[in-house]
Amino acid sequence: MAVQEARQGAGAHGGGCACGDCPHGAREGHRRALAAFRQGRDEFAAGRGLPPAVAHSASASRQWISAELAQRAEAVAERGRAEGDAWLAGLWTRTAFLAWGAVVILLLAQALTAIGAGWSSARTAGLLAAVAVAGALTLAGFFHRARGGALAPMIGEDNRMSTSRTVAACWVLFVAYAVLLLAGRLAAASDPAERDSLLAGLDLARGAGVVTVLAVVCGIAVLVRRVVGLRVLGQRLQKVPAHRPRAADLLTDDAGRGAFADIQYVVISAVALVFAAVRLGRRPDQLPDLPWGLAVLVLISAATYLAGKYAEGGRPVVLSVVRAREPGDLDGPIRTGDDIEIRGTGFVPPGAQGADRLARMVVRIGAVDVHVPLIPVPGGFRNPTDSVLTVPVPVEVEPGAVEVQVVTAAGLATNRYSIEVTD
C-alpha cells in the first residue's frame, strides 16, 4: 500500500528517500507515492486487491475501494505539498543565479560589440544598471526565499504563476532598467548639451508608447486580481489551489489546458518587449520609442486577456437526477439503497482532477451528506466526472420529497433539485 510503503521508506536517506529530510527527498517521496497510488488504482480497477470480507458484495467493495483510494490519495497530496514547499524554498537561489547570469551575458555581449567600436559610457551605464537590477532582485528574493524568491510577487493566491503579474513584472523591470541606464549616463555626462539631450530623452512625447503599455499591463494585473476575487466570492468561479507553481501556468488554465487568452497575451507582450529592448540598445539616450501601432496591439491583447478572465468559469449546475439502473434491472422509483445518477455540469472544477480533490466531493440528499465514491478505471476514474455523479441513497434518508445538492471540491454548492424517495 502507498501509505505503508512511504512509511517503510522513511529514514532511508538514499536516492529513494521518501522522508523529505535530505536533498531531493520530498520530490522522490512524492514520485514514489504517486506511482504506488496509480498502481493500486489500476489493480482495483482490474478487480484485484480486494479483501475477502467485502469481495462478495458489490456495494461493500465499492465503498471499501473508495475509502482506500481516498486515504492513499490524501497521503500522495501531502507528499505533493511537501514537494511544493521544498521547491519554493530552493527557488530563490535559482532566480538569483538567473539574474546574475543575465548580467554576465550582457557583459559578454557588450565586450563583443565593443570590438572595433570601443567601450563607451553608455556600455558602462548599461552594465551598472543591470548590476543594480540584479542586486535588487537578489535582495528581494532573499527576503522572500520561502515563497519562491524573486518570483514571489508573480505567484497568485491559488499557488499558480499569474500571467498578468508576470507580464507586468517584466515591463516594470525593463522600464526600471531603462531609467537607471539614463540616470547612469546623466551622472557621467560632463557636457551640458549631452545632459540636456539625456533629460529630453525622458520626455513623455518620446516614451509615450512604452509608458502607456506599462500603465495598462500594471492596471490589468491589479484588475484581474480584483475580478477573480469577486467572481470567487460571488460563487461564479471555482478556484482550487495547486500544490506548487509551474512555468506552464503562464500559458494554461487551472486544468493544465492551453488557454488562448493567456497565450496571445504572453506572446504579443514578449514580442513588444523584445522590440523595445532593441530600440533601447540602438538609442540608449532616451526611453524606447515604442511605435503606437505596436503599443495598440499590446493594448488589444490585454483587453482580450481581461475579457477571457471575465468569461471563464461558472457555477456548477444540477440538471436532472435519475435512478441508476444496472443492465437487467427492472425500472422503478428511487428507493433508499438505490444508486442515483446526478447529471449536470461543472462538478469537477479545473485543477481538481486529482483523487484527493475528487474524494472531497459531497452530495447532500435531504439532511444527509454523502461522499461521492471513487470508482477507478485503468488510468483514471469513472466516477465522479464533470457532468455525471453516481451516489447511493443512504437508509438515513426519510421517504418523501427530498432535495439533492452537489458540493464541489472548491466548496461551491449547486442548485437544489427535488426528487421523490419511496419506501
Secondary structure, DSSP 4 states (H G I P E B T S, - for coil): -HHHHHHHHTT--STT--SSSSTTHHHHHHHHHHHHHHHHHHHHHTT-S--HHHHT-HHHHHHHHHHHHHHHHHHHHHHHHHHHHHHHHTHHHHHHHHHHHHHHHHHHHHHHHTTTT---HHHHHHHHHHHHHHHHHHHHHHHTGGGTGGGGGGB-TTSSB-HHHHHHHHHHHHHHHHHHHHHHHHHH--SHHHHHHHHHTT-HHHHHHHHHHHHHHHHHHHHHHHHHHHHHHTTSS-----SS--GGGGTB-TTS-B-HHHHHHHHHHHHHHHHHHHHHHH-TTS-----HHHHHHHHHHHHHHHHHHHHS----EEEEEEE---TTPPP--EETT-EEEEEEE-SS-TT--SHHHHTT-EEEETTEEEEPPPEEETTEEEES-SSEEEEE--TTSPSEEEEEEEE-TTS-B---EEEEEE-
